[in-house]
């Protein structure tokens, strides 16, 4: 399925440094659009992504899959120091919850 610009993860934030709104897209971290109001910033970045998708498609480049179209198992491995693991295990036991429940509640 072809990716559409509308499928990507956008964010618009005020930038004190720029004195304007900056729109970004998670799947294309090098792209941004700076505008005086939020709507213009949002629609501007969507236009930029549309152009980039067209260019990438014409060049035969691999297009990033939007986060909205990715599949997640709900599992991921996490490495922590043994002492932190012990502390969390103790805290989970004291709260009468599983270690998994404790960690999920913190996320």
FIMI-761896 format. One record per atom (N, C-alpha, C, CB): residue number from 1; residue in three letters; chain; atom name; x, y, z. Coordinates in Angstrom, 2 decimals, decimal comma. Glycine has a CB too. Layout:
<vomis>
> NUM_Ala_A_CA_X_Y_Z
...
</vomis>
This chain:
<vomis>
> 1_Unk_A_N_0,85_-1,18_0,00
> 1_Unk_A_CA_0,00_0,00_0,00
> 1_Unk_A_C_0,90_1,25_0,00
> 1_Unk_A_CB_-0,96_0,00_1,23
> 2_Unk_A_N_0,61_2,15_-0,89
> 2_Unk_A_CA_1,39_3,39_-0,99
> 2_Unk_A_C_1,11_4,29_0,21
> 2_Unk_A_CB_1,08_4,13_-2,30
> 3_Unk_A_N_2,17_4,90_0,71
> 3_Unk_A_CA_2,02_5,82_1,84
> 3_Unk_A_C_1,52_7,17_1,34
> 3_Unk_A_CB_3,37_5,98_2,61
> 4_Unk_A_N_0,62_7,75_2,12
> 4_Unk_A_CA_0,11_9,08_1,82
> 4_Unk_A_C_0,68_10,04_2,86
> 4_Unk_A_CB_-1,46_9,11_1,83
> 5_Unk_A_N_0,89_11,27_2,47
> 5_Unk_A_CA_1,44_12,26_3,40
> 5_Unk_A_C_0,58_12,37_4,66
> 5_Unk_A_CB_1,54_13,64_2,72
> 6_Unk_A_N_-0,71_12,20_4,52
> 6_Unk_A_CA_-1,63_12,33_5,66
> 6_Unk_A_C_-1,46_11,23_6,70
> 6_Unk_A_CB_-3,05_12,33_5,17
> 7_Unk_A_N_-0,76_10,15_6,36
> 7_Unk_A_CA_-0,62_9,00_7,26
> 7_Unk_A_C_0,52_9,14_8,26
> 7_Unk_A_CB_-0,42_7,76_6,45
> 8_Unk_A_N_1,36_10,15_8,11
> 8_Unk_A_CA_2,55_10,28_8,95
> 8_Unk_A_C_2,25_10,99_10,27
> 8_Unk_A_CB_3,63_11,01_8,19
> 9_Unk_A_N_3,20_10,90_11,20
> 9_Unk_A_CA_3,04_11,44_12,56
> 9_Unk_A_C_3,62_12,85_12,64
> 9_Unk_A_CB_3,71_10,52_13,61
> 10_Unk_A_N_2,75_13,84_12,73
> 10_Unk_A_CA_3,17_15,24_12,74
> 10_Unk_A_C_3,06_15,84_14,14
> 10_Unk_A_CB_2,32_16,05_11,78
> 11_Unk_A_N_3,87_16,88_14,35
> 11_Unk_A_CA_3,82_17,63_15,60
> 11_Unk_A_C_4,09_19,09_15,27
> 11_Unk_A_CB_4,85_17,07_16,66
> 12_Unk_A_N_3,32_19,98_15,88
> 12_Unk_A_CA_3,54_21,42_15,71
> 12_Unk_A_C_3,75_22,03_17,09
> 12_Unk_A_CB_2,33_22,10_14,96
> 13_Unk_A_N_4,90_22,68_17,27
> 13_Unk_A_CA_5,24_23,28_18,56
> 13_Unk_A_C_5,67_24,72_18,37
> 13_Unk_A_CB_6,35_22,47_19,26
> 14_Unk_A_N_5,40_25,54_19,38
> 14_Unk_A_CA_5,88_26,91_19,36
> 14_Unk_A_C_7,38_26,91_19,66
> 14_Unk_A_CB_5,10_27,78_20,39
> 15_Unk_A_N_8,14_27,67_18,88
> 15_Unk_A_CA_9,57_27,82_19,11
> 15_Unk_A_C_9,85_29,25_19,54
> 15_Unk_A_CB_10,39_27,46_17,83
> 16_Unk_A_N_10,23_29,40_20,79
> 16_Unk_A_CA_10,58_30,73_21,29
> 16_Unk_A_C_11,76_31,29_20,51
> 16_Unk_A_CB_10,90_30,68_22,80
> 17_Unk_A_N_12,72_30,41_20,22
> 17_Unk_A_CA_13,92_30,82_19,49
> 17_Unk_A_C_13,59_31,37_18,10
> 17_Unk_A_CB_14,87_29,64_19,36
> 18_Unk_A_N_12,66_30,70_17,41
> 18_Unk_A_CA_12,28_31,14_16,07
> 18_Unk_A_C_11,17_32,19_16,07
> 18_Unk_A_CB_11,84_29,95_15,24
> 19_Unk_A_N_10,48_32,30_17,20
> 19_Unk_A_CA_9,34_33,21_17,26
> 19_Unk_A_C_8,24_32,78_16,31
> 19_Unk_A_CB_9,78_34,62_16,94
> 20_Unk_A_N_8,10_31,47_16,13
> 20_Unk_A_CA_7,13_30,93_15,18
> 20_Unk_A_C_6,82_29,48_15,56
> 20_Unk_A_CB_7,68_31,02_13,72
> 21_Unk_A_N_5,86_28,91_14,84
> 21_Unk_A_CA_5,52_27,50_15,03
> 21_Unk_A_C_6,39_26,64_14,11
> 21_Unk_A_CB_4,01_27,25_14,75
> 22_Unk_A_N_6,88_25,54_14,65
> 22_Unk_A_CA_7,71_24,61_13,88
> 22_Unk_A_C_6,97_23,28_13,81
> 22_Unk_A_CB_9,13_24,44_14,53
> 23_Unk_A_N_6,72_22,84_12,58
> 23_Unk_A_CA_6,07_21,55_12,35
> 23_Unk_A_C_7,12_20,54_11,93
> 23_Unk_A_CB_4,95_21,67_11,27
> 24_Unk_A_N_7,03_19,35_12,49
> 24_Unk_A_CA_7,95_18,27_12,15
> 24_Unk_A_C_7,15_17,00_11,90
> 24_Unk_A_CB_8,99_18,04_13,28
> 25_Unk_A_N_7,83_16,01_11,33
> 25_Unk_A_CA_7,21_14,71_11,06
> 25_Unk_A_C_8,18_13,64_11,54
> 25_Unk_A_CB_6,88_14,54_9,52
> 26_Unk_A_N_7,70_12,75_12,41
> 26_Unk_A_CA_8,57_11,76_13,07
> 26_Unk_A_C_9,31_10,86_12,10
> 26_Unk_A_CB_7,75_10,91_14,00
> 27_Unk_A_N_8,66_10,45_11,03
> 27_Unk_A_CA_9,27_9,51_10,10
> 27_Unk_A_C_10,32_10,15_9,18
> 27_Unk_A_CB_8,20_8,87_9,26
> 28_Unk_A_N_10,34_11,48_9,14
> 28_Unk_A_CA_11,32_12,22_8,34
> 28_Unk_A_C_11,95_13,28_9,24
> 28_Unk_A_CB_10,65_12,88_7,07
> 29_Unk_A_N_12,86_12,89_10,14
> 29_Unk_A_CA_13,39_13,82_11,14
> 29_Unk_A_C_14,14_15,02_10,58
> 29_Unk_A_CB_14,28_13,09_12,04
> 30_Unk_A_N_14,56_14,98_9,32
> 30_Unk_A_CA_15,29_16,12_8,76
> 30_Unk_A_C_14,37_17,19_8,18
> 30_Unk_A_CB_16,24_15,65_7,69
> 31_Unk_A_N_13,06_16,92_8,14
> 31_Unk_A_CA_12,12_17,87_7,55
> 31_Unk_A_C_11,45_18,73_8,61
> 31_Unk_A_CB_11,07_17,13_6,73
> 32_Unk_A_N_11,18_19,99_8,27
> 32_Unk_A_CA_10,41_20,86_9,16
> 32_Unk_A_C_9,82_21,99_8,34
> 32_Unk_A_CB_11,30_21,42_10,31
> 33_Unk_A_N_8,88_22,68_8,95
> 33_Unk_A_CA_8,25_23,84_8,33
> 33_Unk_A_C_8,01_24,87_9,43
> 33_Unk_A_CB_6,91_23,46_7,58
> 34_Unk_A_N_8,48_26,08_9,21
> 34_Unk_A_CA_8,35_27,16_10,20
> 34_Unk_A_C_7,38_28,20_9,65
> 34_Unk_A_CB_9,75_27,81_10,52
> 35_Unk_A_N_6,33_28,49_10,45
> 35_Unk_A_CA_5,31_29,46_10,03
> 35_Unk_A_C_4,84_30,26_11,23
> 35_Unk_A_CB_4,12_28,75_9,36
> 36_Unk_A_N_4,15_31,36_10,95
> 36_Unk_A_CA_3,67_32,24_12,01
> 36_Unk_A_C_2,46_31,70_12,76
> 36_Unk_A_CB_3,32_33,58_11,43
> 37_Unk_A_N_1,69_30,78_12,16
> 37_Unk_A_CA_0,57_30,20_12,90
> 37_Unk_A_C_0,58_28,68_12,75
> 37_Unk_A_CB_-0,78_30,78_12,40
> 38_Unk_A_N_-0,12_28,02_13,68
> 38_Unk_A_CA_-0,09_26,56_13,76
> 38_Unk_A_C_-0,61_25,90_12,49
> 38_Unk_A_CB_-0,90_26,09_14,94
> 39_Unk_A_N_-1,73_26,38_11,99
> 39_Unk_A_CA_-2,34_25,75_10,81
> 39_Unk_A_C_-1,41_25,81_9,61
> 39_Unk_A_CB_-3,68_26,41_10,48
> 40_Unk_A_N_-0,81_26,97_9,38
> 40_Unk_A_CA_0,11_27,10_8,25
> 40_Unk_A_C_1,32_26,18_8,41
> 40_Unk_A_CB_0,57_28,55_8,10
> 41_Unk_A_N_1,81_26,05_9,63
> 41_Unk_A_CA_2,94_25,15_9,88
> 41_Unk_A_C_2,55_23,71_9,59
> 41_Unk_A_CB_3,43_25,28_11,34
> 42_Unk_A_N_1,38_23,30_10,07
> 42_Unk_A_CA_0,92_21,93_9,84
> 42_Unk_A_C_0,73_21,65_8,35
> 42_Unk_A_CB_-0,40_21,67_10,59
> 43_Unk_A_N_-0,04_22,49_7,69
> 43_Unk_A_CA_-0,29_22,24_6,27
> 43_Unk_A_C_0,97_22,39_5,44
> 43_Unk_A_CB_-1,37_23,18_5,76
> 44_Unk_A_N_1,89_23,24_5,89
> 44_Unk_A_CA_3,16_23,39_5,20
> 44_Unk_A_C_4,00_22,12_5,25
> 44_Unk_A_CB_3,94_24,53_5,80
> 45_Unk_A_N_4,07_21,49_6,43
> 45_Unk_A_CA_4,87_20,26_6,53
> 45_Unk_A_C_4,22_19,12_5,76
> 45_Unk_A_CB_5,05_19,86_8,01
> 46_Unk_A_N_2,89_19,08_5,73
> 46_Unk_A_CA_2,21_18,05_4,93
> 46_Unk_A_C_2,56_18,25_3,45
> 46_Unk_A_CB_0,65_18,12_5,14
> 47_Unk_A_N_2,59_19,49_3,00
> 47_Unk_A_CA_2,97_19,77_1,60
> 47_Unk_A_C_4,41_19,35_1,34
> 47_Unk_A_CB_2,80_21,27_1,28
> 48_Unk_A_N_5,30_19,61_2,28
> 48_Unk_A_CA_6,71_19,21_2,13
> 48_Unk_A_C_6,81_17,69_2,02
> 48_Unk_A_CB_7,57_19,73_3,32
> 49_Unk_A_N_6,10_16,98_2,91
> 49_Unk_A_CA_6,15_15,51_2,88
> 49_Unk_A_C_5,56_14,99_1,57
> 49_Unk_A_CB_5,39_14,92_4,09
> 50_Unk_A_N_4,49_15,59_1,08
> 50_Unk_A_CA_3,90_15,19_-0,20
> 50_Unk_A_C_4,95_15,28_-1,31
> 50_Unk_A_CB_2,67_16,07_-0,54
> 51_Unk_A_N_5,67_16,39_-1,36
> 51_Unk_A_CA_6,71_16,57_-2,38
> 51_Unk_A_C_7,84_15,56_-2,22
> 51_Unk_A_CB_7,26_18,00_-2,32
> 52_Unk_A_N_8,25_15,31_-0,98
> 52_Unk_A_CA_9,33_14,36_-0,73
> 52_Unk_A_C_8,89_12,95_-1,13
> 52_Unk_A_CB_9,74_14,39_0,76
> 53_Unk_A_N_7,67_12,57_-0,82
> 53_Unk_A_CA_7,17_11,25_-1,21
> 53_Unk_A_C_7,17_11,09_-2,72
> 53_Unk_A_CB_5,75_11,02_-0,65
> 54_Unk_A_N_6,75_12,13_-3,43
> 54_Unk_A_CA_6,75_12,08_-4,89
> 54_Unk_A_C_8,17_11,92_-5,42
> 54_Unk_A_CB_6,10_13,36_-5,48
> 55_Unk_A_N_9,10_12,70_-4,88
> 55_Unk_A_CA_10,50_12,62_-5,30
> 55_Unk_A_C_11,09_11,25_-5,02
> 55_Unk_A_CB_11,34_13,70_-4,60
> 56_Unk_A_N_10,83_10,72_-3,84
> 56_Unk_A_CA_11,37_9,41_-3,48
> 56_Unk_A_C_10,79_8,32_-4,37
> 56_Unk_A_CB_11,07_9,10_-2,01
> 57_Unk_A_N_9,51_8,41_-4,65
> 57_Unk_A_CA_8,85_7,43_-5,50
> 57_Unk_A_C_9,45_7,46_-6,91
> 57_Unk_A_CB_7,33_7,69_-5,56
> 58_Unk_A_N_9,61_8,66_-7,46
> 58_Unk_A_CA_10,18_8,80_-8,81
> 58_Unk_A_C_11,62_8,29_-8,86
> 58_Unk_A_CB_10,13_10,26_-9,25
> 59_Unk_A_N_12,35_8,45_-7,77
> 59_Unk_A_CA_13,75_8,02_-7,72
> 59_Unk_A_C_13,90_6,55_-7,36
> 59_Unk_A_CB_14,52_8,86_-6,73
> 60_Unk_A_N_12,77_5,90_-7,05
> 60_Unk_A_CA_12,83_4,49_-6,67
> 60_Unk_A_C_13,39_4,25_-5,29
> 60_Unk_A_CB_13,63_3,74_-7,66
> 61_Unk_A_N_13,38_5,27_-4,45
> 61_Unk_A_CA_13,90_5,15_-3,08
> 61_Unk_A_C_12,87_4,49_-2,17
> 61_Unk_A_CB_14,29_6,53_-2,53
> 62_Unk_A_N_13,37_3,86_-1,13
> 62_Unk_A_CA_12,48_3,22_-0,15
> 62_Unk_A_C_11,82_4,30_0,71
> 62_Unk_A_CB_13,27_2,21_0,74
> 63_Unk_A_N_10,50_4,27_0,76
> 63_Unk_A_CA_9,72_5,27_1,49
> 63_Unk_A_C_9,45_4,74_2,90
> 63_Unk_A_CB_8,39_5,60_0,75
> 64_Unk_A_N_9,71_5,56_3,93
> 64_Unk_A_CA_9,45_5,11_5,31
> 64_Unk_A_C_7,98_4,74_5,52
> 64_Unk_A_CB_9,85_6,20_6,31
> 65_Unk_A_N_7,76_3,65_6,24
> 65_Unk_A_CA_6,39_3,24_6,57
> 65_Unk_A_C_5,90_4,15_7,69
> 65_Unk_A_CB_6,33_1,72_6,99
> 66_Unk_A_N_4,70_4,75_7,53
> 66_Unk_A_CA_4,17_5,60_8,61
> 66_Unk_A_C_3,96_4,79_9,89
> 66_Unk_A_CB_2,83_6,24_8,17
> 67_Unk_A_N_4,16_5,42_11,03
> 67_Unk_A_CA_3,92_4,74_12,31
> 67_Unk_A_C_2,50_4,20_12,37
> 67_Unk_A_CB_4,18_5,69_13,49
> 68_Unk_A_N_1,56_4,89_11,75
> 68_Unk_A_CA_0,16_4,46_11,78
> 68_Unk_A_C_-0,06_3,16_11,03
> 68_Unk_A_CB_-0,72_5,53_11,20
> 69_Unk_A_N_0,86_2,79_10,14
> 69_Unk_A_CA_0,73_1,55_9,36
> 69_Unk_A_C_1,64_0,43_9,86
> 69_Unk_A_CB_1,03_1,83_7,91
> 70_Unk_A_N_2,44_0,71_10,88
> 70_Unk_A_CA_3,34_-0,31_11,42
> 70_Unk_A_C_2,58_-1,18_12,42
> 70_Unk_A_CB_4,59_0,35_12,08
> 71_Unk_A_N_3,05_-2,40_12,56
> 71_Unk_A_CA_2,41_-3,33_13,50
> 71_Unk_A_C_3,33_-3,53_14,70
> 71_Unk_A_CB_2,09_-4,69_12,81
> 72_Unk_A_N_2,75_-3,50_15,88
> 72_Unk_A_CA_3,51_-3,63_17,12
> 72_Unk_A_C_3,01_-4,83_17,90
> 72_Unk_A_CB_3,41_-2,34_17,96
> 73_Unk_A_N_3,95_-5,59_18,46
> 73_Unk_A_CA_3,59_-6,80_19,21
> 73_Unk_A_C_3,16_-6,48_20,64
> 73_Unk_A_CB_4,76_-7,76_19,23
> 74_Unk_A_N_3,55_-5,30_21,14
> 74_Unk_A_CA_3,28_-4,98_22,54
> 74_Unk_A_C_4,41_-5,45_23,44
> 74_Unk_A_CB_1,97_-5,60_22,97
> 75_Unk_A_N_5,49_-5,97_22,85
> 75_Unk_A_CA_6,63_-6,45_23,63
> 75_Unk_A_C_7,89_-5,77_23,13
> 75_Unk_A_CB_6,76_-8,00_23,54
> 76_Unk_A_N_8,79_-5,48_24,05
> 76_Unk_A_CA_10,13_-5,04_23,68
> 76_Unk_A_C_11,08_-5,40_24,81
> 76_Unk_A_CB_10,16_-3,52_23,37
> 77_Unk_A_N_12,31_-5,70_24,42
> 77_Unk_A_CA_13,32_-6,09_25,41
> 77_Unk_A_C_13,97_-4,82_25,96
> 77_Unk_A_CB_14,40_-7,04_24,78
> 78_Unk_A_N_14,25_-4,87_27,24
> 78_Unk_A_CA_14,85_-3,72_27,90
> 78_Unk_A_C_16,01_-4,21_28,77
> 78_Unk_A_CB_13,80_-2,94_28,75
> 79_Unk_A_N_17,16_-3,61_28,60
> 79_Unk_A_CA_18,31_-3,97_29,43
> 79_Unk_A_C_18,52_-2,88_30,46
> 79_Unk_A_CB_19,59_-4,17_28,55
> 80_Unk_A_N_18,61_-3,32_31,71
> 80_Unk_A_CA_18,86_-2,39_32,82
> 80_Unk_A_C_19,93_-3,00_33,71
> 80_Unk_A_CB_17,54_-2,10_33,63
> 81_Unk_A_N_20,56_-2,18_34,51
> 81_Unk_A_CA_21,58_-2,73_35,43
> 81_Unk_A_C_20,94_-3,72_36,42
> 81_Unk_A_CB_22,28_-1,57_36,20
> 82_Unk_A_N_21,67_-4,77_36,80
> 82_Unk_A_CA_21,13_-5,77_37,73
> 82_Unk_A_C_20,59_-5,16_39,03
> 82_Unk_A_CB_22,20_-6,79_38,05
> 83_Unk_A_N_21,27_-4,15_39,55
> 83_Unk_A_CA_20,81_-3,53_40,80
> 83_Unk_A_C_19,45_-2,86_40,61
> 83_Unk_A_CB_21,85_-2,50_41,30
> 84_Unk_A_N_19,24_-2,19_39,49
> 84_Unk_A_CA_17,93_-1,57_39,21
> 84_Unk_A_C_16,86_-2,64_39,06
> 84_Unk_A_CB_18,01_-0,70_37,92
> 85_Unk_A_N_17,21_-3,77_38,41
> 85_Unk_A_CA_16,27_-4,87_38,26
> 85_Unk_A_C_15,84_-5,39_39,64
> 85_Unk_A_CB_16,90_-6,01_37,43
> 86_Unk_A_N_16,82_-5,56_40,53
> 86_Unk_A_CA_16,52_-6,03_41,90
> 86_Unk_A_C_15,61_-5,04_42,62
> 86_Unk_A_CB_17,83_-6,22_42,71
> 87_Unk_A_N_15,93_-3,74_42,53
> 87_Unk_A_CA_15,11_-2,72_43,20
> 87_Unk_A_C_13,67_-2,74_42,69
> 87_Unk_A_CB_15,72_-1,32_42,99
> 88_Unk_A_N_13,51_-2,86_41,38
> 88_Unk_A_CA_12,16_-2,89_40,81
> 88_Unk_A_C_11,41_-4,16_41,22
> 88_Unk_A_CB_12,23_-2,80_39,29
> 89_Unk_A_N_12,12_-5,28_41,27
> 89_Unk_A_CA_11,48_-6,54_41,68
> 89_Unk_A_C_10,99_-6,44_43,13
> 89_Unk_A_CB_12,46_-7,71_41,54
> 90_Unk_A_N_11,79_-5,85_43,98
> 90_Unk_A_CA_11,39_-5,66_45,39
> 90_Unk_A_C_10,18_-4,74_45,48
> 90_Unk_A_CB_12,58_-5,08_46,23
> 91_Unk_A_N_10,24_-3,62_44,76
> 91_Unk_A_CA_9,12_-2,67_44,79
> 91_Unk_A_C_7,84_-3,32_44,27
> 91_Unk_A_CB_9,46_-1,42_43,95
> 92_Unk_A_N_7,94_-4,11_43,21
> 92_Unk_A_CA_6,76_-4,80_42,68
> 92_Unk_A_C_6,18_-5,76_43,71
> 92_Unk_A_CB_7,11_-5,56_41,38
> 93_Unk_A_N_7,06_-6,50_44,38
> 93_Unk_A_CA_6,60_-7,44_45,41
> 93_Unk_A_C_5,92_-6,70_46,55
> 93_Unk_A_CB_7,77_-8,27_45,94
> 94_Unk_A_N_6,49_-5,57_46,96
> 94_Unk_A_CA_5,89_-4,78_48,05
> 94_Unk_A_C_4,52_-4,23_47,66
> 94_Unk_A_CB_6,82_-3,63_48,43
> 95_Unk_A_N_4,33_-3,95_46,38
> 95_Unk_A_CA_3,05_-3,41_45,91
> 95_Unk_A_C_2,08_-4,51_45,47
> 95_Unk_A_CB_3,28_-2,45_44,75
> 96_Unk_A_N_2,52_-5,77_45,58
> 96_Unk_A_CA_1,69_-6,93_45,21
> 96_Unk_A_C_1,25_-6,87_43,76
> 96_Unk_A_CB_0,46_-7,02_46,12
> 97_Unk_A_N_2,20_-6,48_42,87
> 97_Unk_A_CA_1,96_-6,48_41,44
> 97_Unk_A_C_3,13_-7,18_40,76
> 97_Unk_A_CB_1,77_-5,02_40,88
> 98_Unk_A_N_2,94_-7,56_39,52
> 98_Unk_A_CA_4,06_-8,17_38,79
> 98_Unk_A_C_5,06_-7,09_38,41
> 98_Unk_A_CB_3,55_-8,92_37,51
> 99_Unk_A_N_6,27_-7,53_38,14
> 99_Unk_A_CA_7,30_-6,60_37,69
> 99_Unk_A_C_6,84_-5,90_36,40
> 99_Unk_A_CB_8,64_-7,33_37,48
> 100_Unk_A_N_6,21_-6,65_35,52
> 100_Unk_A_CA_5,71_-6,09_34,27
> 100_Unk_A_C_4,68_-4,99_34,56
> 100_Unk_A_CB_5,08_-7,21_33,40
> 101_Unk_A_N_3,73_-5,25_35,45
> 101_Unk_A_CA_2,72_-4,23_35,79
> 101_Unk_A_C_3,35_-2,97_36,35
> 101_Unk_A_CB_1,72_-4,80_36,81
> 102_Unk_A_N_4,35_-3,13_37,21
> 102_Unk_A_CA_5,03_-1,97_37,79
> 102_Unk_A_C_5,69_-1,14_36,71
> 102_Unk_A_CB_6,06_-2,41_38,82
> 103_Unk_A_N_6,43_-1,81_35,82
> 103_Unk_A_CA_7,15_-1,09_34,78
> 103_Unk_A_C_6,18_-0,40_33,81
> 103_Unk_A_CB_8,09_-2,05_34,01
> 104_Unk_A_N_5,12_-1,09_33,42
> 104_Unk_A_CA_4,12_-0,50_32,52
> 104_Unk_A_C_3,49_0,73_33,17
> 104_Unk_A_CB_3,03_-1,53_32,15
> 105_Unk_A_N_3,23_0,67_34,46
> 105_Unk_A_CA_2,62_1,82_35,13
> 105_Unk_A_C_3,55_3,03_35,13
> 105_Unk_A_CB_2,24_1,46_36,58
> 106_Unk_A_N_4,85_2,78_35,06
> 106_Unk_A_CA_5,83_3,87_35,04
> 106_Unk_A_C_6,02_4,47_33,65
> 106_Unk_A_CB_7,17_3,38_35,57
> 107_Unk_A_N_5,68_3,68_32,63
> 107_Unk_A_CA_5,84_4,17_31,27
> 107_Unk_A_C_4,70_5,11_30,96
> 107_Unk_A_CB_5,90_3,01_30,26
</vomis>
